[in-house]
Amino acid sequence: MSVRIRLTRMGRRNRPYYRVVVADSRSRRDGRFIEQIGIYDPVKRNDVFQVKEDRIMHWLRVGAIPSDTVRNLLSGAGIMLKWHLENSNLSEEKKKQELQKWELAQKAKTKPAAAKKEKAAEKEDKEETVKDKAEAVKEATPAEETAAENAEEAEAAVGEKAAEMTEETEEKVEVEDENKASAEPEAASDTEPEKSAETSEDEASEDKKA
């Protein structure tokens, strides 16, 4: 019986996570397994990969074969390097030196990754602040629009009142002009009899003289 170290899929649709298990190579991928020795969650930011290193080394010594995915994950965790160093003929000092080199290389890789993560987090924060400002502006603009509309309505009402006032004053002026025009002919008619009386008196005095 060949034993493999592989992943079994768990979780719901579009949100998977995996168990790292030791299982018979003849069993189904998500079928029965011998032992669970870790978990792997690729959805999270840091790609959570946690395994029991002592159990991994035990099953590798027994002859278990890791799948390609599990091998890559174990290489990233440094477990495969330890396994190769254990099977090599190097001295203990050289093995320690190799492990130290690997740790330094991992630290050098993690620094740029951490800087990128920080930049990404800063970008996200800036985008969130910009979105918040845009939402605040959107919320403020309706109030400003209503205030502008109210001001326009007030101006229109003032204009209408002014127009009504001018129309009223024009009507008053027209009425006054009509009253004046009607009063002038009456005054003229009043003066004409006086003039006729004066002319008759003049004619009578002239006849007497004659």
C-alpha positions as a Markdown table, in Angstrom:
| # | Residue | x | y | z |
|---|---|---|---|---|
| 1 | Met | 0.0 | 0.0 | 0.0 |
| 2 | Ser | 1.4 | 3.4 | -1.0 |
| 3 | Val | 0.7 | 6.3 | 1.2 |
| 4 | Arg | 0.4 | 9.9 | 0.0 |
| 5 | Ile | 0.4 | 13.3 | 1.7 |
| 6 | Arg | -2.2 | 15.4 | 0.0 |
| 7 | Leu | -5.0 | 17.9 | 0.4 |
| 8 | Thr | -8.7 | 17.3 | 0.9 |
| 9 | Arg | -11.2 | 20.0 | 0.0 |
| 10 | Met | -13.4 | 21.5 | 2.7 |
| 11 | Gly | -15.6 | 24.5 | 3.0 |
| 12 | Arg | -18.5 | 25.8 | 0.9 |
| 13 | Arg | -18.9 | 26.9 | -2.7 |
| 14 | Asn | -16.5 | 29.7 | -3.7 |
| 15 | Arg | -14.9 | 29.6 | -0.2 |
| 16 | Pro | -12.7 | 26.5 | 0.0 |
| 17 | Tyr | -10.1 | 25.5 | 2.5 |
| 18 | Tyr | -8.1 | 22.3 | 2.7 |
| 19 | Arg | -6.9 | 19.7 | 5.2 |
| 20 | Val | -3.4 | 18.2 | 4.8 |
| 21 | Val | -3.9 | 14.5 | 5.3 |
| 22 | Val | -2.1 | 11.2 | 5.0 |
| 23 | Ala | -4.2 | 8.8 | 3.0 |
| 24 | Asp | -4.1 | 5.7 | 0.9 |
| 25 | Ser | -3.3 | 6.5 | -2.7 |
| 26 | Arg | -6.3 | 4.3 | -3.8 |
| 27 | Ser | -8.9 | 6.3 | -1.9 |
| 28 | Arg | -10.8 | 9.2 | -3.3 |
| 29 | Arg | -9.5 | 12.7 | -3.0 |
| 30 | Asp | -12.1 | 13.7 | -0.4 |
| 31 | Gly | -12.6 | 10.2 | 0.9 |
| 32 | Arg | -11.2 | 8.4 | 4.0 |
| 33 | Phe | -7.8 | 9.3 | 5.3 |
| 34 | Ile | -5.4 | 7.9 | 7.9 |
| 35 | Glu | -4.4 | 11.1 | 9.7 |
| 36 | Gln | -4.9 | 14.8 | 9.5 |
| 37 | Ile | -1.6 | 16.7 | 9.9 |
| 38 | Gly | -2.4 | 20.3 | 8.9 |
| 39 | Ile | -4.6 | 22.9 | 7.2 |
| 40 | Tyr | -4.2 | 25.2 | 4.2 |
| 41 | Asp | -6.4 | 28.2 | 3.6 |
| 42 | Pro | -5.5 | 29.9 | 0.3 |
| 43 | Val | -8.3 | 32.5 | 0.5 |
| 44 | Lys | -6.8 | 34.5 | 3.4 |
| 45 | Arg | -4.2 | 37.1 | 2.7 |
| 46 | Asn | -1.2 | 35.3 | 4.2 |
| 47 | Asp | -2.2 | 31.9 | 2.7 |
| 48 | Val | -2.5 | 30.1 | 6.1 |
| 49 | Phe | -0.5 | 26.9 | 6.0 |
| 50 | Gln | 0.0 | 25.1 | 9.3 |
| 51 | Val | 1.3 | 21.5 | 9.6 |
| 52 | Lys | 2.6 | 19.3 | 12.3 |
| 53 | Glu | 6.3 | 19.2 | 11.3 |
| 54 | Asp | 7.1 | 16.1 | 13.4 |
| 55 | Arg | 4.3 | 14.1 | 11.9 |
| 56 | Ile | 5.3 | 15.2 | 8.4 |
| 57 | Met | 8.9 | 14.0 | 9.0 |
| 58 | His | 7.6 | 10.8 | 10.5 |
| 59 | Trp | 5.5 | 10.0 | 7.4 |
| 60 | Leu | 8.3 | 11.0 | 5.1 |
| 61 | Arg | 10.6 | 8.6 | 6.9 |
| 62 | Val | 8.0 | 5.8 | 6.6 |
| 63 | Gly | 7.9 | 6.4 | 2.8 |
| 64 | Ala | 4.8 | 8.6 | 2.3 |
| 65 | Ile | 5.0 | 10.6 | -1.0 |
| 66 | Pro | 3.7 | 14.2 | -1.0 |
| 67 | Ser | 1.6 | 15.5 | -3.9 |
| 68 | Asp | 3.0 | 18.3 | -6.0 |
| 69 | Thr | 0.9 | 21.0 | -4.2 |
| 70 | Val | 1.9 | 19.7 | -0.8 |
| 71 | Arg | 5.5 | 19.5 | -1.8 |
| 72 | Asn | 5.5 | 23.1 | -2.9 |
| 73 | Leu | 3.9 | 24.1 | 0.4 |
| 74 | Leu | 6.4 | 22.1 | 2.4 |
| 75 | Ser | 9.2 | 23.7 | 0.4 |
| 76 | Gly | 7.9 | 27.1 | 1.2 |
| 77 | Ala | 7.8 | 26.2 | 4.9 |
| 78 | Gly | 11.4 | 24.8 | 4.8 |
| 79 | Ile | 10.4 | 21.3 | 5.7 |
| 80 | Met | 11.5 | 19.7 | 2.5 |
| 81 | Leu | 14.9 | 21.4 | 2.9 |
| 82 | Lys | 15.2 | 19.8 | 6.4 |
| 83 | Trp | 14.2 | 16.5 | 4.9 |
| 84 | His | 16.9 | 16.6 | 2.2 |
| 85 | Leu | 19.5 | 17.7 | 4.7 |
| 86 | Glu | 18.6 | 14.9 | 7.0 |
| 87 | Asn | 19.1 | 12.4 | 4.1 |
| 88 | Ser | 22.4 | 14.0 | 3.0 |
| 89 | Asn | 25.9 | 13.2 | 4.1 |
| 90 | Leu | 26.7 | 16.7 | 5.3 |
| 91 | Ser | 28.0 | 17.5 | 8.7 |
| 92 | Glu | 25.8 | 19.1 | 11.3 |
| 93 | Glu | 27.6 | 22.4 | 11.0 |
| 94 | Lys | 27.0 | 22.5 | 7.2 |
| 95 | Lys | 23.4 | 21.6 | 7.8 |
| 96 | Lys | 23.0 | 24.5 | 10.2 |
| 97 | Gln | 24.6 | 26.8 | 7.7 |
| 98 | Glu | 22.2 | 25.8 | 5.0 |
| 99 | Leu | 19.3 | 26.3 | 7.3 |
| 100 | Gln | 20.6 | 29.8 | 8.2 |
| 101 | Lys | 21.0 | 30.7 | 4.6 |
| 102 | Trp | 17.5 | 29.6 | 3.9 |
| 103 | Glu | 16.1 | 31.7 | 6.8 |
| 104 | Leu | 18.0 | 34.8 | 5.6 |
| 105 | Ala | 16.7 | 34.3 | 2.1 |
| 106 | Gln | 13.1 | 34.0 | 3.5 |
| 107 | Lys | 13.6 | 37.2 | 5.5 |
| 108 | Ala | 14.9 | 39.0 | 2.5 |
| 109 | Lys | 11.8 | 37.9 | 0.6 |
| 110 | Thr | 9.4 | 38.8 | 3.3 |
| 111 | Lys | 10.6 | 42.4 | 3.6 |
| 112 | Pro | 9.5 | 43.5 | 0.1 |
| 113 | Ala | 6.3 | 41.5 | 0.5 |
| 114 | Ala | 5.6 | 43.3 | 3.8 |
| 115 | Ala | 6.4 | 46.6 | 2.1 |
| 116 | Lys | 4.0 | 45.8 | -0.7 |
| 117 | Lys | 1.3 | 44.8 | 1.8 |
| 118 | Glu | 1.8 | 48.1 | 3.6 |
| 119 | Lys | 1.5 | 50.1 | 0.4 |
| 120 | Ala | -1.6 | 48.1 | -0.6 |
| 121 | Ala | -3.1 | 48.8 | 2.8 |
| 122 | Glu | -2.3 | 52.5 | 2.4 |
| 123 | Lys | -3.9 | 52.6 | -1.0 |
| 124 | Glu | -7.0 | 50.9 | 0.4 |
| 125 | Asp | -7.2 | 53.4 | 3.2 |
| 126 | Lys | -6.8 | 56.3 | 0.7 |
| 127 | Glu | -9.5 | 54.9 | -1.6 |
| 128 | Glu | -11.8 | 54.5 | 1.4 |
| 129 | Thr | -11.2 | 58.1 | 2.5 |
| 130 | Val | -11.9 | 59.3 | -1.1 |
| 131 | Lys | -15.1 | 57.3 | -1.2 |
| 132 | Asp | -16.2 | 58.7 | 2.1 |
| 133 | Lys | -15.5 | 62.2 | 0.9 |
| 134 | Ala | -17.4 | 61.5 | -2.3 |
| 135 | Glu | -20.4 | 60.2 | -0.3 |
| 136 | Ala | -20.3 | 63.2 | 2.0 |
| 137 | Val | -20.3 | 65.5 | -1.0 |
| 138 | Lys | -23.2 | 63.6 | -2.5 |
| 139 | Glu | -25.1 | 63.9 | 0.7 |
| 140 | Ala | -24.4 | 67.6 | 0.9 |
| 141 | Thr | -25.2 | 68.5 | -2.7 |
| 142 | Pro | -29.0 | 67.8 | -2.3 |
| 143 | Ala | -29.2 | 70.3 | 0.6 |
| 144 | Glu | -27.3 | 72.9 | -1.4 |
| 145 | Glu | -29.5 | 72.3 | -4.4 |
| 146 | Thr | -32.7 | 72.7 | -2.3 |
| 147 | Ala | -31.2 | 75.9 | -0.8 |
| 148 | Ala | -30.5 | 77.2 | -4.4 |
| 149 | Glu | -34.0 | 76.3 | -5.5 |
| 150 | Asn | -35.5 | 78.1 | -2.5 |
| 151 | Ala | -33.4 | 81.2 | -3.3 |
| 152 | Glu | -34.6 | 81.1 | -6.9 |
| 153 | Glu | -38.2 | 80.7 | -5.8 |
| 154 | Ala | -37.8 | 83.7 | -3.4 |
| 155 | Glu | -36.3 | 85.8 | -6.2 |
| 156 | Ala | -39.1 | 84.8 | -8.5 |
| 157 | Ala | -41.7 | 85.8 | -5.9 |
| 158 | Val | -40.0 | 89.2 | -5.3 |
| 159 | Gly | -40.0 | 89.7 | -9.1 |
| 160 | Glu | -43.6 | 88.9 | -9.4 |
| 161 | Lys | -44.5 | 91.3 | -6.5 |
| 162 | Ala | -42.4 | 94.0 | -8.1 |
| 163 | Ala | -44.2 | 93.5 | -11.4 |
| 164 | Glu | -47.6 | 93.6 | -9.7 |
| 165 | Met | -46.6 | 96.9 | -7.9 |
| 166 | Thr | -45.5 | 98.5 | -11.2 |
| 167 | Glu | -48.7 | 97.4 | -12.9 |
| 168 | Glu | -50.7 | 98.9 | -10.0 |
| 169 | Thr | -48.8 | 102.2 | -10.2 |
| 170 | Glu | -49.3 | 102.4 | -13.9 |
| 171 | Glu | -53.0 | 101.8 | -13.5 |
| 172 | Lys | -53.2 | 104.5 | -10.9 |
| 173 | Val | -51.3 | 107.0 | -13.2 |
| 174 | Glu | -53.7 | 106.1 | -16.0 |
| 175 | Val | -56.7 | 106.8 | -13.8 |
| 176 | Glu | -55.3 | 110.1 | -12.6 |
| 177 | Asp | -54.6 | 111.1 | -16.3 |
| 178 | Glu | -58.2 | 110.2 | -17.2 |
| 179 | Asn | -59.6 | 112.2 | -14.3 |
| 180 | Lys | -57.5 | 115.2 | -15.3 |
| 181 | Ala | -58.6 | 114.9 | -18.9 |
| 182 | Ser | -62.3 | 114.8 | -17.9 |
| 183 | Ala | -61.8 | 117.8 | -15.6 |
| 184 | Glu | -60.3 | 120.1 | -18.3 |
| 185 | Pro | -63.4 | 120.2 | -20.7 |
| 186 | Glu | -65.7 | 121.0 | -17.7 |
| 187 | Ala | -63.4 | 123.9 | -16.8 |
| 188 | Ala | -63.5 | 125.1 | -20.4 |
| 189 | Ser | -67.3 | 124.9 | -20.5 |
| 190 | Asp | -67.5 | 127.0 | -17.3 |
| 191 | Thr | -65.4 | 129.8 | -18.8 |
| 192 | Glu | -67.2 | 130.1 | -22.1 |
| 193 | Pro | -70.5 | 131.5 | -20.6 |
| 194 | Glu | -68.5 | 134.1 | -18.8 |
| 195 | Lys | -66.9 | 135.1 | -22.0 |
| 196 | Ser | -70.2 | 135.3 | -23.9 |
| 197 | Ala | -71.7 | 137.4 | -21.1 |
| 198 | Glu | -68.8 | 139.8 | -21.4 |
| 199 | Thr | -69.2 | 140.1 | -25.1 |
| 200 | Ser | -72.9 | 140.9 | -24.8 |
| 201 | Glu | -72.2 | 143.6 | -22.3 |
| 202 | Asp | -69.7 | 145.2 | -24.6 |
| 203 | Glu | -72.2 | 145.2 | -27.5 |
| 204 | Ala | -74.8 | 146.9 | -25.3 |
| 205 | Ser | -72.4 | 149.7 | -24.3 |
| 206 | Glu | -71.5 | 150.3 | -27.9 |
| 207 | Asp | -75.2 | 150.6 | -28.9 |
| 208 | Lys | -75.8 | 153.2 | -26.2 |
| 209 | Lys | -73.0 | 155.2 | -27.4 |
| 210 | Ala | -74.3 | 155.1 | -30.9 |
